[in-house]
Every structure is written in structure tokens, then in C-alpha cells.
């Protein structure tokens, strides 16, 4: 086996979902007739542990249409997805394919001449593997258990399976949550290798407005490695805690009870405490990727959307726009707000698996991965 690239996104429990995909990927390489080279598995899903319906006990999960969830005056208020609940189950069964209905967004335009993806479709549904708990599972069972909306496997540069569920189709732009970090880091890597973004520089060298915060003294590399000691709790279940306030500040949700900062940088300025020495401990904090994105824009002097279009989205031949959540100041949600179609997600995975080779001039692989932990 030469290389495996696994890209998957989820809500709560994303690490568990990644473990499942890794197990599956290893099993495909070990027991399937496709055997050997590079595999990219792209899985668009979300966790539904808090769903109030009991579809987890059904053979097939209920779709948003079956749940009666969406938008429209004809729907009862309790079934409508809105700006206060769209990130929560069960409303995200519908909303993760319709993010532009709920937030401010901006676009990265698709390529004028999209690249083609070779196809060699095979039936992978009954491939067995052990799930994260050690129990036997098949691909089909995994897709059902995880409420997957879209599933695509690339092998040796060819699409060998492509499946859509819950109303999703080839052109649907789906929220990819924290997989946005990989795209942000890939663009950052290009400018790190070019010597434009200095990873040894302190964050406040690029963002002096954070000099009186818990970010003071931390370097860009600390942020890339998520080893910044700023005090910030990313507890997704505590919608009334710091993470909940951050969602409100960055425009992900709305609340009439919130009167705090209205953009991500203003919110970052309120984080004045430091709970650990920078570089001493890994602490997953999505706010750090937003800091990296802002540092990148200031180092280059251009908007990230232009950089992504120039270096990745157009060269790889994207067939759809990338849409990103933005806050009231126009800052992108670099850490989790990108929305893409499944095939463009595959193209990005293939770009990494091929060490930056596109249909045109190659993007040096070192450039792409330099910003990735």
C-alpha cells in the first residue's frame, strides 16, 4: 500500500468517524480486488446522537424530507430550520446542504473548464471491516449508521464508488466542517514555502490587536500545531459556553440574548487569559485556524478567496464554487465554514495524493503540506 488519504467530516464525534473511515480504508486495500495504491475516501456525514426521532433503530435513517424538516411557511415552527438551530440535530439533517440560507457567505469561483474524473465503478457495499468498537461492519452498514449524505472513494485516480443520500446530489454544496482546516493549511503551506508567511513569527506580528490577549507570545507555528496556551473551551455540547459565544460572534448562529463581539477578531481580543505555556501541550481549538487564515491574508496582502482560487480551486479544475461562511467583518470561517460538492472534495484529495500534480503545472507537494500539522 503506497498511500491513503482519508477526508471525512462530521459534527460531534468527528474523531470516531475518522477512525471508522481509517478502518474501512485499510480494509479496502487489504481485501478488495482494487488492492495496492492510493485510496481517498470522502465521507460527508454528521452525528445525530441527539436526534429526537428514533430512526437510529431503523434499517435506513430518515431523510430530512421524511422528518419534515426544512424551511417554509407551510411547516410547523418546530420543524423549521432557522438561524438559531440549524447547526443542531435534527435540523442539520437538512441545513448542512443549505448553509447559505442561514449565514453570510462568500464564494470561490469554480474553474472555467472543470477537470474530468475517471470512473471505474465497483460495488463496495458488502466489504467487511471492524468498526471503532471492534464489531464487524460492512460499508453499507457504516453509511447507514453514520447518517452519511455523500460517499465517494477514489482508487488509483479513478472514482470507484459515488453515492448520495438524504436528497444530496452531485451539484450539492455540503458543509465540510473541520475539513476546511486542511484546505486552509494547504494554501498557507504555499506561502510558508515561499517565505511570505513566517511560521516563526509571533501571531501579534501579523495581528498586533491581539498583543494584550492570551495569544501574545505564540507563534504562527504554534497555531498551526494547535499548541497555543490561550484559555478557550471548545465544548460543542455547551451552547451557552465559550464555543457557543464564538458561534454567535462569527455569525454561525443568532440569539436575541447575545450582545458580545460580532466578528472573530473582536472575539479573539476578549480571550485575555493563558492557561498553558505556548508549545507545551496540544489543545484542539478551531479559533487557531481562523487566526492562521487572518495571518496569511495579512502576510500576503490579499484575500484568501483569491489565493485559493489561484493556487488550488482553479488549477485542480473544480466544477462547483466553494462557499464559505463569513462573519460581519467579512472574515472567512477558515476552520469549519467551507461548503463544497463531493466531486470537488475528491479533486482536492486527489491533488494531495498526487503530490500537487494537477491537469496543468504541478503544485509542489511541499508547498501544499507545509502548513499541515
N, C-alpha and C positions, 0 to 999 in steps of 0.2 A: 504494500500500500504506500503510495507516494505522498499524498496529501489529502487532508479532509478539511473542508471549510464548512462550518455549521453556522448558519444565521437563523436565529429564531427570536420572536418577540412575544411577550406576554404581559399580563398585569402582575398581580401578586403571585409570588411563587415562580418568578422567571428562572431562578437557578434550577429549580426542579424540572422545568420544561426543557432547559438546556441539557440537563442530564439525560432526559428521555431521548432527545434528539441525538446526543452523542452515542448512546447505546444503540439506537437504530442505525446510525451511520456506520458504526463498526460492524453491525450485523449484516448490513447490505454488502459491505466489502468482503465479509467472510463467507457468506452462504449463497449470495445471489450469483447468477450467471454473468454479472457485469464485472465482477471481481477485481481489481487492481488499482486503478489510477486515482484520479481526483473526483471527489463527490462533493457537491454543495447541496445541502438540504435547506430549504427555505420554508418556514412554517409560520403562518400568520394566525395567531390564536389569542385567547385571553382566558384568564382563570375565572371561574364562576362559582367559587366556593360559597359566596354569599347570596347566590340566586335564590329567590323565594319560591320559584317553581320547583317541581320535583323531577325535572327532566333528566337529572343525572342517573335516575334509576331506569330510564327508558333505553330501548335499543338504540335509538337515534336522538340526539339533543334537539330540542325545539328551536326552530328558527325565530328570528325577530318577527317575521310575519305571523308565525303560529302563536307567538306570545302576545301579538297585538301591540308591539312597541314601535314607536316611531314619532313622527310629528304630523300635526294636522288637527284642525278644529273638530273633526269627527271623532277623534279619540278621547276617551275619558281622561281627565287630568292625571290620574295615577298611572297612565300608560304612556304619557308623553315624555320624550327625552327633551331636556332643556339645558340651559346654561348652568344650572345648579347641580344636575345629577348625571350628566352624560358620561362622566368618567367612571361611574359606579355601575355594578351589576344590579339588575339585569339590563339596564338601559344601554350599556356599552355593547350589547349584542347587536344593536342597530347603529349606534353612534360612531363606532370605530371605523365605519365605512363612510361616514358623513361628517367628518370633523369640521368642514368649512361652514356647517350650519350653526356652529356653536362658538367659534373663536375668530379672532383676527388671523388672517393668513397672508402669506406671500408665496410667489411661485418661482421655481427654477424651470425655464423652458426646456422642452424636450428637443431632441435632435431633429433637424430638418429631414434627414434621411435615416430613419431608425435601422439599427443593425438587425440582421436575422439571427435567430437561434435555431440551430439544427435540432431535429427531433428524431428520437428512436423510442417510441412509446412502448412501455412494458407494464405488465400488471405486477405491482409490488404489494398488493393489499394483504396477501397471506404470508409475507415474510415474517418469521417469528424473531422475537428478541426478548430480553428480560427488561422489565421496566425498572424505574429507580428503586422500587421496593424489593426487587428480585423476583417478581412474579412474571410468569410467561405472558406475552402480549404479542399481537400482530400489528402491522402498520394500520390496518383498517380500524382495529380497536383503539389504537392510540389516537387516531384522528377524531374518533367519536368521543373518547374520554376527555380530550382537551378542548373540545368546542372549536376545533380548527375551522377557519374561514377559507384559507388557501394553502395549498401544499404543492411544492414543486421540488423535484430532485434533478440535479444536473450530474451527469457522469461522462467523463472524457469530453466535456464541452457540449454534450447533447442533452436535451430535455428528455428524460425517460419516464417521467410521470408529471402530470399537471392536473390538479383537482381543485374545484371550487365548491363552497358550501355556503349556506345561510345567505343566499342572494348575491354573493360576490361573483364577479366575472373578470375577464381578462383586463378590462379597462378600469376597474375599480381602484381608487386610491385608498389604501388601508393604512391606518396609523401603525408605525413600526416601533413605537415606544423607544426603549433604550438602545435598540439597534441604530438609532440616529447617531449615537456616540461613535460608532465605527465609521460612519460617513464623515462626521466632523473631524475625527482623528486622521483620516486618510488625507483630507485637504490640508490639515495642519502639518502633516508629515512632509508634504511637498515643500512647504515654506520653511520648515525646520532644516531640511537637507539643503535648501538654497541659501541658508544662513540669514534669512529675513526674520524669522521668529526664533528668538534665542531662548532655549529651554532653561538656561542657567540664570536668566534674568528674573528678577522678582516680579511678581504679579503687579505690584504697585508701580513698577517702572512703566508699565503699559496703562495701568488704571490707578493713577495717583489718588483718586477719590476713595480708594479702599485702604489708604495708609493708616487710618485710625480704627481698623477693624481686626478681626481675628485672622484675616488673610495676610496681614503685614508680616513680611519676612519670608513668606512662602514663595517658591519659585514656580515657573510655568511647568517644569518637570514634576514638581510635587503635585500639581493639579492634574497633569496627565496620568500620574501614577495613583491618584486619589490617596495621597498621603499628606494632605493639608490638615492641620490640627484645629481648624475653626470649629466652634461648637455649633452643630446643626444636626437635628434629628430627622432622618428620612424614614418616618414610620407611616407607611401608606394607609394603615388602618385608623390612624388618628387624624381624622379630617379637621379637627379643631386644634391640632398642634402646629409645629413649625412647617411641616410639609404641606399641611392644608393651607396655611397662610401663604406659602410660596406659590401654590397653585393659583390662589386668588391674585397675588401680586403680579404674576406672569400672564394673567389673562386666560388661564385654563378653565376656571370656573368663576361664577359670580355669586355674591352674597350681599344682602342688604345690611348685614351685621358687620361687614368688614370695612374698616376705614384706614387701612395701612398703606404702605407704598404700592404704587401702581405699575411698577416695572421691575425687572430682575436686578438691575444695578442698584436702584434705590433700596430694594430689599436687602441686597448683599451688604449695603452700608450699615444696616441695623444689626448685623452679626458681629458684635464687638468683642465677644469672648473667645478665648482659645483654650481648648481642653487637653491638648497634647502637643508635643514638640513636632514641628513640621518634619516630615520624613521618617518619623519613628514608628508609625502604625498605618496600616491600610484601613480606610474608613470610606465605604461607598457613599458618596454624596453627589447627586446629579448636578447640583449647583456648580460643581467644579468644572464640568464640561461646558457649561454656559460661560464661565469665566475664561476658559481656554478659547472659546469661539470669539469672545469680545477682544481678548488679547491679540488674536490672529488678525481680526479686522483692523485693529489699530496699528499693528506692525506693518501690514501691507498697505493700508490706506484705501482699501476697497471693501465693498460689501461681500459677505460670504456667498450670497446667492450668485454673484458674478464669478467668484472664484470656483465654485462648484460646477457651474455651467461650463466654464472654460477648460477646466482640468479633468473633470470626470464625467459629468452628465452628458455633455455633447460628444466627447471622444468615444465613449462606450456605446453611443447610439441609442439612448433612451427613447422609448416610444411614447411615454407619457410625461407630463410635467411632474416635478417633485413639489409638493405643497408643504409648507412649514407653518406651524403656529408661531405667532409673534406677539409681543406684549404691546402696551400702549405707546412705548417709545420706538417701536419698530425692531427691537432686538429679537433675533430668532430663538426658538427653543431648541438649541443645539443638542440638548441632552435627551430629548424624547418626543419632539413635536413633528418629526418628518412623516409624510404620507406618500407612499409610492404604490405603483401597481406591482403585482407579483413578478412579472417578467423583467421589469427593471431592477427589482431586488435581486433577481437571478443574475442579471448582467453585472451588477456590482460585485456579487460573489465570484463570478467568473473572472472579473478583472483582477481581483486579489489572487485567486487560484492560479491565474496565468502570469503572475508576477508583473502586472501592469500592462500586459500586451492587449491592445485594442485592435480594431479593424484598421486603424491608421498608425501613426507613430506610437511606439511603446511609451508608457509612463513607467519610469524606473521603479522597480519594486521597492527599493529602499525608500524612495520618496513617499510611497503610499503607506508603508508600515511604520515609518519613523515616529509618527505621533501616537501609535497604538501601544498600550501597555504590554 
